[in-house]
């Protein structure tokens, strides 16, 4: 991918992160949002695992029929990246690509614990900041990211 297209994608992700802010984030909202993500994946004929965490507590987790156990490992690593940097895991992937650096080496990040690939998005609350993450695993990193961001956008409208 050319630097120009990576920059364009990064700008789009930065804009999503600025816009997709919650006024509050409750357990009931986590259930509604998680269910909406599952329903959207079903409508696309995809099998994903979804996890929503707030302040270290898992509020929602579901593996669809056909999802594989490995998805949970990817969720853990993507979510840890969001919680460490307060940016989506896709942002971190694009940022490192643009800077031509290895995420694991530059941030001294254990690859067993952190991964800069798309699919985890920060839960940001207005006047509070990042309090958790919404993570999907099971499709391409671009599709995982888009599913989360698009569902949050629909949910907030």
PAKOLZA-228999 format. One record per residue: x, y, z of N, C-alpha, C in turn; residue in three letters; residue number from 1. Coordinates in nm, 4 decimals, always signed. Example, Ala and Ser with C-alpha at 12.3 -4.5 7.8 and 13.67 -1.06 7.14 Angstrom:
PAKOLZA-228999
nu:nv:nw:cau:cav:caw:cu:cv:cw:aa:i
+1.3190:-0.5690:+0.7800:+1.2300:-0.4500:+0.7800:+1.3200:-0.3300:+0.7800:Ala:1 .
+1.2850:-0.2250:+0.7080:+1.3670:-0.1060:+0.7140:+1.2900:+0.0030:+0.7870:Ser:2 .
end
This chain:
PAKOLZA-228999
nu:nv:nw:cau:cav:caw:cu:cv:cw:aa:i
+0.0852:-0.1174:+0.0000:+0.0000:+0.0000:+0.0000:+0.0900:+0.1241:+0.0000:Unk:1 .
+0.0562:+0.2237:-0.0815:+0.1386:+0.3444:-0.0883:+0.1218:+0.4270:+0.0388:Unk:2 .
+0.2222:+0.5098:+0.0669:+0.2159:+0.5972:+0.1845:+0.0935:+0.6879:+0.1801:Unk:3 .
+0.0593:+0.7338:+0.0577:-0.0561:+0.8227:+0.0453:-0.1855:+0.7530:+0.0871:Unk:4 .
-0.2043:+0.6284:+0.0427:-0.3283:+0.5578:+0.0786:-0.3290:+0.5216:+0.2269:Unk:5 .
-0.2112:+0.4924:+0.2852:-0.2044:+0.4660:+0.4293:-0.2403:+0.5934:+0.5061:Unk:6 .
-0.1886:+0.7078:+0.4615:-0.2213:+0.8362:+0.5262:-0.3705:+0.8636:+0.5198:Unk:7 .
-0.4311:+0.8376:+0.4049:-0.5749:+0.8608:+0.3872:-0.6555:+0.7722:+0.4817:Unk:8 .
-0.6186:+0.6451:+0.4889:-0.6872:+0.5533:+0.5809:-0.6683:+0.5972:+0.7252:Unk:9 .
-0.5470:+0.6377:+0.7612:-0.5185:+0.6812:+0.8979:-0.6034:+0.8032:+0.9344:Unk:10 .
-0.6166:+0.8980:+0.8413:-0.7005:+1.0165:+0.8650:-0.8458:+0.9755:+0.8893:Unk:11 .
-0.8930:+0.8781:+0.8133:-1.0313:+0.8301:+0.8296:-1.0500:+0.7694:+0.9695:Unk:12 .
-0.9529:+0.6889:+1.0124:-0.9608:+0.6244:+1.1439:-0.9540:+0.7292:+1.2556:Unk:13 .
-0.8673:+0.8286:+1.2410:-0.8579:+0.9372:+1.3398:-0.9926:+1.0082:+1.3507:Unk:14 .
-1.0568:+1.0327:+1.2373:-1.1883:+1.0983:+1.2365:-1.2921:+1.0110:+1.3079:Unk:15 .
-1.2901:+0.8814:+1.2838:-1.3829:+0.7905:+1.3524:-1.3621:+0.7994:+1.5038:Unk:16 .
-1.2368:+0.7973:+1.5461:-1.2073:+0.8008:+1.6894:-1.2534:+0.9317:+1.7537:Unk:17 .
-1.2490:+1.0419:+1.6782:-1.2950:+1.1716:+1.7304:-1.4476:+1.1776:+1.7389:Unk:18 .
-1.5143:+1.1117:+1.6447:-1.6607:+1.1206:+1.6360:-1.7336:+1.0184:+1.7225:Unk:19 .
-1.6788:+0.8995:+1.7355:-1.7521:+0.7894:+1.7990:-1.7277:+0.7889:+1.9498:Unk:20 .
-1.7909:+0.8856:+2.0149:-1.7757:+0.9073:+2.1594:-1.9116:+0.8847:+2.2263:Unk:21 .
-1.9104:+0.8114:+2.3354:-2.0321:+0.7852:+2.4118:-2.0500:+0.8928:+2.5196:Unk:22 .
-2.1762:+0.9192:+2.5584:-2.2030:+1.0092:+2.6721:-2.1863:+0.9331:+2.8027:Unk:23 .
-2.2124:+0.8036:+2.7964:-2.1932:+0.7104:+2.9086:-2.1829:+0.5727:+2.8459:Unk:24 .
-2.1399:+0.4742:+2.9227:-2.1345:+0.3393:+2.8675:-2.1757:+0.2408:+2.9758:Unk:25 .
-2.2970:+0.1868:+2.9617:-2.3546:+0.0984:+3.0629:-2.3449:-0.0482:+3.0205:Unk:26 .
-2.3705:-0.1362:+3.1145:-2.3737:-0.2797:+3.0858:-2.4821:-0.3118:+2.9826:Unk:27 .
-2.5971:-0.2458:+2.9945:-2.7057:-0.2678:+2.8985:-2.6651:-0.2242:+2.7580:Unk:28 .
-2.5923:-0.1128:+2.7478:-2.5447:-0.0677:+2.6174:-2.4477:-0.1699:+2.5580:Unk:29 .
-2.3634:-0.2277:+2.6437:-2.2691:-0.3294:+2.5962:-2.3448:-0.4478:+2.5367:Unk:30 .
-2.4514:-0.4904:+2.6038:-2.5326:-0.6015:+2.5538:-2.5969:-0.5657:+2.4197:Unk:31 .
-2.6549:-0.4461:+2.4112:-2.7199:-0.4023:+2.2865:-2.6189:-0.3928:+2.1723:Unk:32 .
-2.5047:-0.3336:+2.2006:-2.4012:-0.3146:+2.0991:-2.3417:-0.4489:+2.0555:Unk:33 .
-2.3128:-0.5349:+2.1509:-2.2589:-0.6670:+2.1182:-2.3554:-0.7464:+2.0324:Unk:34 .
-2.4824:-0.7407:+2.0682:-2.5858:-0.8112:+1.9917:-2.5981:-0.7531:+1.8508:Unk:35 .
-2.5890:-0.6209:+1.8396:-2.5962:-0.5557:+1.7076:-2.4785:-0.5984:+1.6193:Unk:36 .
-2.3593:-0.6094:+1.6785:-2.2412:-0.6533:+1.6021:-2.2607:-0.7973:+1.5542:Unk:37 .
-2.3099:-0.8840:+1.6427:-2.3352:-1.0243:+1.6067:-2.4381:-1.0325:+1.4937:Unk:38 .
-2.5462:-0.9559:+1.5054:-2.6505:-0.9585:+1.4024:-2.5984:-0.9101:+1.2678:Unk:39 .
-2.5137:-0.8081:+1.2703:-2.4555:-0.7552:+1.1465:-2.3625:-0.8597:+1.0832:Unk:40 .
-2.2810:-0.9253:+1.1654:-2.1920:-1.0305:+1.1136:-2.2742:-1.1447:+1.0531:Unk:41 .
-2.3839:-1.1809:+1.1214:-2.4726:-1.2870:+1.0706:-2.5278:-1.2498:+0.9336:Unk:42 .
-2.5699:-1.1240:+0.9206:-2.6283:-1.0795:+0.7934:-2.5252:-1.0849:+0.6806:Unk:43 .
-2.3969:-1.0796:+0.7137:-2.2906:-1.0890:+0.6132:-2.2423:-1.2332:+0.5955:Unk:44 .
-2.3005:-1.3257:+0.6720:-2.2601:-1.4655:+0.6621:-2.1223:-1.4926:+0.7214:Unk:45 .
-2.0820:-1.4112:+0.8190:-1.9497:-1.4245:+0.8818:-1.9637:-1.4823:+1.0222:Unk:46 .
-1.8602:-1.5546:+1.0671:-1.8573:-1.6092:+1.2033:-1.7461:-1.5382:+1.2797:Unk:47 .
-1.7847:-1.4571:+1.3775:-1.6863:-1.3797:+1.4535:-1.7027:-1.4034:+1.6035:Unk:48 .
-1.6028:-1.3584:+1.6761:-1.6107:-1.3515:+1.8214:-1.6065:-1.2036:+1.8567:Unk:49 .
-1.6907:-1.1637:+1.9513:-1.6999:-1.0239:+1.9934:-1.6751:-1.0163:+2.1429:Unk:50 .
-1.5993:-0.9151:+2.1842:-1.5747:-0.8924:+2.3258:-1.5826:-0.7433:+2.3553:Unk:51 .
-1.6547:-0.7095:+2.4620:-1.6651:-0.5696:+2.5053:-1.6211:-0.5635:+2.6507:Unk:52 .
-1.5175:-0.4837:+2.6740:-1.4607:-0.4710:+2.8089:-1.4647:-0.3254:+2.8529:Unk:53 .
-1.4975:-0.3068:+2.9809:-1.4952:-0.1726:+3.0413:-1.4197:-0.1823:+3.1728:Unk:54 .
-1.3181:-0.0992:+3.1873:-1.2391:-0.0951:+3.3110:-1.1987:-0.2343:+3.3592:Unk:55 .
-1.1514:-0.3179:+3.2656:-1.1014:-0.4498:+3.3019:-1.2069:-0.5581:+3.3175:Unk:56 .
-1.3336:-0.5211:+3.3089:-1.4419:-0.6196:+3.3242:-1.5020:-0.6514:+3.1876:Unk:57 .
-1.5198:-0.7803:+3.1587:-1.5857:-0.8202:+3.0351:-1.7363:-0.8050:+3.0539:Unk:58 .
-1.7967:-0.7169:+2.9740:-1.9413:-0.6931:+2.9828:-2.0175:-0.7775:+2.8810:Unk:59 .
-1.9494:-0.8148:+2.7724:-2.0146:-0.8938:+2.6671:-1.9071:-0.9750:+2.5972:Unk:60 .
-1.9346:-1.1029:+2.5761:-1.8469:-1.1846:+2.4925:-1.9318:-1.2945:+2.4310:Unk:61 .
-1.9137:-1.3114:+2.3011:-1.9884:-1.4157:+2.2317:-1.9079:-1.4650:+2.1123:Unk:62 .
-1.9016:-1.5973:+2.0984:-1.8416:-1.6604:+1.9808:-1.9552:-1.7203:+1.8991:Unk:63 .
-1.9685:-1.6739:+1.7775:-2.0741:-1.7241:+1.6903:-2.0442:-1.8683:+1.6485:Unk:64 .
-2.1473:-1.9377:+1.6047:-2.1302:-2.0722:+1.5501:-2.0286:-2.0627:+1.4366:Unk:65 .
-1.9241:-2.1449:+1.4426:-1.8213:-2.1421:+1.3385:-1.6986:-2.0592:+1.3755:Unk:66 .
-1.7096:-1.9804:+1.4818:-1.5927:-1.9037:+1.5279:-1.4943:-2.0012:+1.5918:Unk:67 .
-1.3668:-1.9679:+1.5858:-1.2646:-2.0604:+1.6368:-1.2040:-2.0083:+1.7681:Unk:68 .
-1.1528:-2.0974:+1.8520:-1.0954:-2.0564:+1.9805:-0.9826:-1.9537:+1.9663:Unk:69 .
-0.9080:-1.9580:+1.8564:-0.7972:-1.8649:+1.8349:-0.8433:-1.7186:+1.8338:Unk:70 .
-0.9698:-1.6948:+1.8001:-1.0217:-1.5573:+1.8001:-1.0014:-1.4906:+1.9358:Unk:71 .
-1.0146:-1.5676:+2.0432:-0.9999:-1.5101:+2.1778:-0.8589:-1.4586:+2.2012:Unk:72 .
-0.7592:-1.5274:+2.1462:-0.6202:-1.4807:+2.1581:-0.6020:-1.3482:+2.0839:Unk:73 .
-0.6572:-1.3414:+1.9647:-0.6481:-1.2175:+1.8860:-0.7199:-1.1039:+1.9575:Unk:74 .
-0.8365:-1.1329:+2.0154:-0.9122:-1.0305:+2.0888:-0.8290:-0.9761:+2.2046:Unk:75 .
-0.7675:-1.0647:+2.2797:-0.6860:-1.0221:+2.3944:-0.5755:-0.9266:+2.3484:Unk:76 .
-0.5042:-0.9645:+2.2424:-0.3902:-0.8844:+2.1981:-0.4337:-0.7514:+2.1369:Unk:77 .
-0.5406:-0.7535:+2.0575:-0.5897:-0.6289:+1.9972:-0.6421:-0.5343:+2.1055:Unk:78 .
-0.7197:-0.5883:+2.1984:-0.7774:-0.5079:+2.3065:-0.6670:-0.4475:+2.3941:Unk:79 .
-0.5651:-0.5258:+2.4268:-0.4532:-0.4732:+2.5063:-0.3866:-0.3550:+2.4366:Unk:80 .
-0.3781:-0.3607:+2.3044:-0.3179:-0.2513:+2.2269:-0.4017:-0.1246:+2.2408:Unk:81 .
-0.5332:-0.1378:+2.2329:-0.6225:-0.0223:+2.2499:-0.6068:+0.0371:+2.3896:Unk:82 .
-0.6070:-0.0477:+2.4904:-0.6000:+0.0004:+2.6285:-0.4639:+0.0645:+2.6584:Unk:83 .
-0.3601:+0.0203:+2.5896:-0.2270:+0.0776:+2.6107:-0.2117:+0.2137:+2.5439:Unk:84 .
-0.2679:+0.2296:+2.4232:-0.2434:+0.3504:+2.3438:-0.3635:+0.4439:+2.3325:Unk:85 .
-0.4805:+0.4005:+2.3758:-0.6040:+0.4785:+2.3639:-0.6340:+0.5164:+2.2187:Unk:86 .
-0.5971:+0.4274:+2.1283:-0.6299:+0.4368:+1.9859:-0.6764:+0.2990:+1.9424:Unk:87 .
-0.7507:+0.2946:+1.8319:-0.7929:+0.1651:+1.7798:-0.6696:+0.0845:+1.7379:Unk:88 .
-0.6835:-0.0470:+1.7389:-0.5722:-0.1325:+1.6985:-0.5399:-0.1116:+1.5500:Unk:89 .
-0.6397:-0.0749:+1.4704:-0.6167:-0.0473:+1.3281:-0.5367:+0.0821:+1.3116:Unk:90 .
-0.5657:+0.1824:+1.3955:-0.4867:+0.3062:+1.3951:-0.3397:+0.2722:+1.4189:Unk:91 .
-0.3131:+0.1898:+1.5210:-0.1747:+0.1560:+1.5549:-0.1075:+0.0804:+1.4408:Unk:92 .
-0.1823:-0.0061:+1.3719:-0.1278:-0.0794:+1.2576:-0.0897:+0.0177:+1.1469:Unk:93 .
-0.1806:+0.1084:+1.1128:-0.1550:+0.2041:+1.0046:-0.0432:+0.3013:+1.0414:Unk:94 .
-0.0437:+0.3471:+1.1661:+0.0589:+0.4411:+1.2134:+0.1977:+0.3777:+1.2011:Unk:95 .
+0.2114:+0.2542:+1.2449:+0.3411:+0.1851:+1.2368:+0.3810:+0.1602:+1.0910:Unk:96 .
+0.2820:+0.1290:+1.0067:+0.3098:+0.1083:+0.8645:+0.3602:+0.2376:+0.8013:Unk:97 .
+0.2956:+0.3487:+0.8344:+0.3353:+0.4787:+0.7809:+0.4770:+0.5156:+0.8255:Unk:98 .
+0.5096:+0.4843:+0.9481:+0.6424:+0.5160:+1.0032:+0.7456:+0.4093:+0.9675:Unk:99 .
+0.7010:+0.3030:+0.8983:+0.7874:+0.1924:+0.8584:+0.8616:+0.1333:+0.9782:Unk:100 .
+0.7827:+0.0981:+1.0804:+0.8418:+0.0395:+1.2010:+0.7604:-0.0811:+1.2462:Unk:101 .
+0.8267:-0.1688:+1.3156:+0.7602:-0.2846:+1.3727:+0.6953:-0.2425:+1.5042:Unk:102 .
+0.5670:-0.2703:+1.5178:+0.4977:-0.2358:+1.6425:+0.5660:-0.3020:+1.7627:Unk:103 .
+0.5892:-0.4325:+1.7525:+0.6450:-0.5085:+1.8655:+0.7822:-0.4535:+1.9065:Unk:104 .
+0.8663:-0.4251:+1.8078:+1.0007:-0.3752:+1.8411:+0.9977:-0.2325:+1.8933:Unk:105 .
+0.9275:-0.1437:+1.8230:+0.9302:-0.0028:+1.8603:+0.8711:+0.0213:+1.9989:Unk:106 .
+0.7631:-0.0492:+2.0310:+0.6963:-0.0287:+2.1599:+0.7373:-0.1330:+2.2637:Unk:107 .
+0.8379:-0.2143:+2.2312:+0.8824:-0.3212:+2.3219:+0.7610:-0.3998:+2.3717:Unk:108 .
+0.6759:-0.4377:+2.2761:+0.5498:-0.5053:+2.3071:+0.5629:-0.6553:+2.2839:Unk:109 .
+0.5314:-0.7317:+2.3849:+0.5332:-0.8770:+2.3749:+0.4232:-0.9206:+2.2770:Unk:110 .
+0.4594:-0.9875:+2.1664:+0.3593:-1.0298:+2.0675:+0.2552:-1.1272:+2.1230:Unk:111 .
+0.2834:-1.1888:+2.2378:+0.1841:-1.2755:+2.3018:+0.0750:-1.1931:+2.3700:Unk:112 .
+0.1046:-1.0650:+2.3962:+0.0126:-0.9786:+2.4713:-0.0466:-0.8643:+2.3888:Unk:113 .
+0.0247:-0.8192:+2.2848:-0.0163:-0.7020:+2.2060:-0.0036:-0.7311:+2.0580:Unk:114 .
-0.0990:-0.6781:+1.9795:-0.0916:-0.6930:+1.8347:-0.1567:-0.5712:+1.7695:Unk:115 .
-0.0852:-0.5093:+1.6772:-0.1382:-0.3934:+1.6057:-0.1993:-0.4398:+1.4737:Unk:116 .
-0.3206:-0.4923:+1.4822:-0.4009:-0.5270:+1.3653:-0.5439:-0.4823:+1.3929:Unk:117 .
-0.6176:-0.4532:+1.2875:-0.7514:-0.3977:+1.3036:-0.8498:-0.4908:+1.3713:Unk:118 .
-0.9461:-0.4295:+1.4426:-1.0553:-0.5065:+1.5018:-1.0942:-0.4654:+1.6418:Unk:119 .
-1.0118:-0.3808:+1.7074:-1.0483:-0.3347:+1.8413:-1.0575:-0.1830:+1.8395:Unk:120 .
-1.1649:-0.1314:+1.8978:-1.1932:+0.0119:+1.8957:-1.2130:+0.0611:+2.0391:Unk:121 .
-1.1591:+0.1785:+2.0714:-1.1737:+0.2273:+2.2093:-1.3172:+0.2684:+2.2424:Unk:122 .
-1.3575:+0.2399:+2.3647:-1.4822:+0.2963:+2.4174:-1.4409:+0.4272:+2.4838:Unk:123 .
-1.4766:+0.5374:+2.4196:-1.4435:+0.6696:+2.4728:-1.5710:+0.7348:+2.5241:Unk:124 .
-1.5634:+0.7874:+2.6458:-1.6773:+0.8563:+2.7057:-1.6437:+1.0049:+2.7148:Unk:125 .
-1.7387:+1.0869:+2.6711:-1.7197:+1.2327:+2.6713:-1.6801:+1.2812:+2.8107:Unk:126 .
-1.5790:+1.3658:+2.8157:-1.5253:+1.4257:+2.9391:-1.4622:+1.3239:+3.0344:Unk:127 .
-1.4430:+1.1997:+2.9887:-1.3799:+1.0972:+3.0718:-1.2569:+1.0413:+3.0006:Unk:128 .
-1.2752:+0.9974:+2.8754:-1.1667:+0.9364:+2.7986:-1.1942:+0.7903:+2.7716:Unk:129 .
-1.0892:+0.7173:+2.7403:-1.1019:+0.5763:+2.7039:-1.1198:+0.4926:+2.8307:Unk:130 .
-1.2275:+0.4140:+2.8311:-1.2587:+0.3307:+2.9483:-1.2624:+0.1820:+2.9150:Unk:131 .
-1.2435:+0.1490:+2.7874:-1.2509:+0.0091:+2.7497:-1.2343:-0.0097:+2.6005:Unk:132 .
-1.2758:-0.1285:+2.5545:-1.2601:-0.1610:+2.4129:-1.3737:-0.2512:+2.3654:Unk:133 .
-1.4002:-0.2384:+2.2356:-1.4956:-0.3260:+2.1669:-1.4142:-0.3951:+2.0586:Unk:134 .
-1.4087:-0.5280:+2.0643:-1.3176:-0.6015:+1.9763:-1.3897:-0.7121:+1.9019:Unk:135 .
-1.3549:-0.7243:+1.7729:-1.4080:-0.8303:+1.6872:-1.2902:-0.9043:+1.6266:Unk:136 .
-1.3033:-1.0361:+1.6160:-1.2033:-1.1168:+1.5462:-1.2756:-1.2225:+1.4652:Unk:137 .
-1.2251:-1.2460:+1.3444:-1.2828:-1.3522:+1.2627:-1.2851:-1.3221:+1.1139:Unk:138 .
-1.2632:-1.1959:+1.0782:-1.2613:-1.1587:+0.9369:-1.1250:-1.0952:+0.9094:Unk:139 .
-1.1118:-1.0274:+0.7970:-0.9881:-0.9525:+0.7734:-0.9843:-0.8372:+0.8736:Unk:140 .
-0.8646:-0.7852:+0.9010:-0.8546:-0.6770:+0.9987:-0.9348:-0.5541:+0.9553:Unk:141 .
-0.9425:-0.5270:+0.8257:-1.0203:-0.4130:+0.7772:-1.1692:-0.4346:+0.8027:Unk:142 .
-1.2155:-0.5585:+0.7775:-1.3569:-0.5907:+0.8005:-1.3901:-0.5887:+0.9499:Unk:143 .
-1.3001:-0.6437:+1.0324:-1.3219:-0.6414:+1.1778:-1.3368:-0.4976:+1.2257:Unk:144 .
-1.2447:-0.4104:+1.1830:-1.2480:-0.2696:+1.2239:-1.3773:-0.2027:+1.1770:Unk:145 .
-1.4099:-0.2209:+1.0497:-1.5292:-0.1565:+0.9930:-1.6564:-0.2030:+1.0641:Unk:146 .
-1.6649:-0.3308:+1.0964:-1.7839:-0.3830:+1.1655:-1.8028:-0.3125:+1.3002:Unk:147 .
-1.6954:-0.2973:+1.3753:-1.7053:-0.2305:+1.5057:-1.7397:-0.0823:+1.4876:Unk:148 .
-1.6638:-0.0120:+1.4054:-1.6843:+0.1330:+1.3883:-1.8224:+0.1640:+1.3323:Unk:149 .
-1.8651:+0.0887:+1.2307:-1.9971:+0.1138:+1.1697:-2.1103:+0.0853:+1.2677:Unk:150 .
-2.0956:-0.0183:+1.3498:-2.2009:-0.0522:+1.4455:-2.2062:+0.0530:+1.5562:Unk:151 .
-2.0915:+0.1009:+1.6021:-2.0920:+0.2094:+1.7027:-2.1616:+0.3317:+1.6438:Unk:152 .
-2.1277:+0.3660:+1.5177:-2.1886:+0.4839:+1.4533:-2.3414:+0.4703:+1.4493:Unk:153 .
-2.3918:+0.3552:+1.4081:-2.5371:+0.3324:+1.4032:-2.5978:+0.3419:+1.5423:Unk:154 .
-2.5290:+0.2853:+1.6394:-2.5766:+0.2830:+1.7783:-2.5878:+0.4253:+1.8359:Unk:155 .
-2.4935:+0.5113:+1.8008:-2.4912:+0.6476:+1.8564:-2.5887:+0.7426:+1.7875:Unk:156 .
-2.6428:+0.7025:+1.6719:-2.7348:+0.7920:+1.5996:-2.8753:+0.7880:+1.6564:Unk:157 .
end
